[in-house]
Amino acid sequence: MKPNIIFTKLNAELFQFLAEPLPYKTSRFDAFRYLYECQTDNFDVLVNTINIPFDTKYKQLAERWGWERKAVMSFLRSLQKMGILEIKRSSRYIHIHIKNLACLDSETKVETGDDST
């Protein structure tokens, strides 16, 4: 049995934002990829939707990425303003949910818009 296909809709604004170089140890792209992997790898993925946020702390992300805590907060706020993710805070954690993330059954045909096949 083939594994399910996980995908998300991304926009040009996000790619431009992620491409900007940073003086930090981890690039914005790698930081976003880490958030994506946390959301998709740590939970059972339901076909057609992923609604389970993951919990973390600003300090944990800062240590992992080699960033200042304020830079992590700014990065996440920017992604939230772009509509890429939602952040909810509790007394101990931040709950991060990447929006427009979905999963297709491996048997589902994905339409690419490419007529060359």
C-alpha positions as CSV (number, residue, x, y, z in Angstrom):
1,M,0.0,0.0,0.0
2,K,1.4,3.4,-1.0
3,P,1.7,6.1,1.7
4,N,-0.8,9.0,1.7
5,I,0.1,12.2,-0.1
6,I,0.3,15.3,2.2
7,F,0.2,18.7,0.7
8,T,-0.5,22.3,1.4
9,K,-1.4,25.4,-0.8
10,L,1.4,27.9,-0.7
11,N,1.4,31.4,-2.2
12,A,4.1,33.6,-3.7
13,E,4.2,35.9,-0.7
14,L,5.3,32.9,1.5
15,F,8.1,31.9,-0.9
16,Q,9.4,35.5,-1.1
17,F,9.3,35.7,2.7
18,L,11.1,32.3,3.2
19,A,13.8,33.1,0.6
20,E,15.0,36.2,2.4
21,P,18.5,35.5,3.9
22,L,18.8,35.6,7.7
23,P,21.8,36.0,9.9
24,Y,20.6,33.1,12.0
25,K,21.8,29.5,12.0
26,T,18.5,28.1,10.5
27,S,16.9,29.6,7.4
28,R,13.3,30.6,7.3
29,F,12.6,27.8,4.8
30,D,14.1,25.2,7.2
31,A,12.2,26.7,10.1
32,F,8.9,26.5,8.1
33,R,9.8,22.9,7.0
34,Y,10.3,22.0,10.6
35,L,6.8,23.4,11.5
36,Y,5.3,21.5,8.6
37,E,7.0,18.2,9.7
38,C,5.8,18.7,13.3
39,Q,2.3,19.0,12.1
40,T,2.4,16.1,9.7
41,D,4.8,13.6,11.3
42,N,3.7,13.5,14.9
43,F,0.0,12.7,14.4
44,D,-2.2,10.3,12.6
45,V,-3.1,12.1,9.4
46,L,-6.7,12.0,8.4
47,V,-7.5,11.8,4.7
48,N,-8.8,15.1,3.4
49,T,-7.9,17.1,6.5
50,I,-5.3,17.7,9.2
51,N,-6.8,19.7,12.0
52,I,-4.6,18.8,14.9
53,P,-2.2,21.6,16.0
54,F,1.0,20.8,17.6
55,D,2.3,22.3,20.9
56,T,5.6,23.9,21.5
57,K,7.2,26.9,23.2
58,Y,9.0,29.9,21.7
59,K,12.1,29.0,23.7
60,Q,12.2,25.5,22.3
61,L,11.9,26.8,18.7
62,A,14.6,29.5,19.4
63,E,17.0,26.9,20.8
64,R,16.4,24.5,17.9
65,W,16.8,27.1,15.2
66,G,19.6,29.2,16.9
67,W,17.4,32.3,16.8
68,E,16.5,34.9,19.4
69,R,13.1,34.3,21.0
70,K,11.9,37.7,19.5
71,A,12.9,36.5,16.0
72,V,10.8,33.3,16.5
73,M,7.8,35.4,17.6
74,S,8.2,37.7,14.6
75,F,8.5,34.8,12.2
76,L,5.4,33.1,13.5
77,R,3.5,36.4,13.5
78,S,4.5,37.0,9.9
79,L,3.2,33.6,8.8
80,Q,0.0,34.2,10.7
81,K,-0.5,37.5,9.0
82,M,-0.1,35.8,5.6
83,G,-2.8,33.3,6.6
84,I,-0.4,30.4,6.5
85,L,-0.8,29.3,10.1
86,E,-2.8,29.9,13.2
87,I,-1.3,30.4,16.6
88,K,-3.1,30.1,19.9
89,R,-1.4,30.6,23.2
90,S,-2.1,28.8,26.5
91,S,-0.5,29.3,29.8
92,R,2.3,26.9,29.0
93,Y,2.5,26.3,25.2
94,I,1.8,27.8,21.8
95,H,-0.5,25.7,19.6
96,I,0.5,26.0,16.0
97,H,-1.8,24.9,13.1
98,I,-0.8,25.2,9.5
99,K,-3.8,26.1,7.5
100,N,-4.7,24.6,4.1
101,L,-2.9,21.4,4.9
102,A,-4.6,18.3,3.5
103,C,-4.0,14.6,2.9
104,L,-5.0,12.5,-0.1
105,D,-5.4,8.8,-0.1
106,S,-2.5,7.4,-2.1
107,E,-5.0,6.0,-4.6
108,T,-6.5,9.4,-5.3
109,K,-5.4,10.9,-8.6
110,V,-4.0,14.4,-8.2
111,E,-4.8,16.9,-10.9
112,T,-1.7,18.9,-11.7
113,G,-3.0,21.0,-14.6
114,D,-0.3,19.5,-16.8
115,D,-1.7,18.3,-20.1
116,S,1.5,16.6,-21.2
117,T,0.5,13.1,-19.9
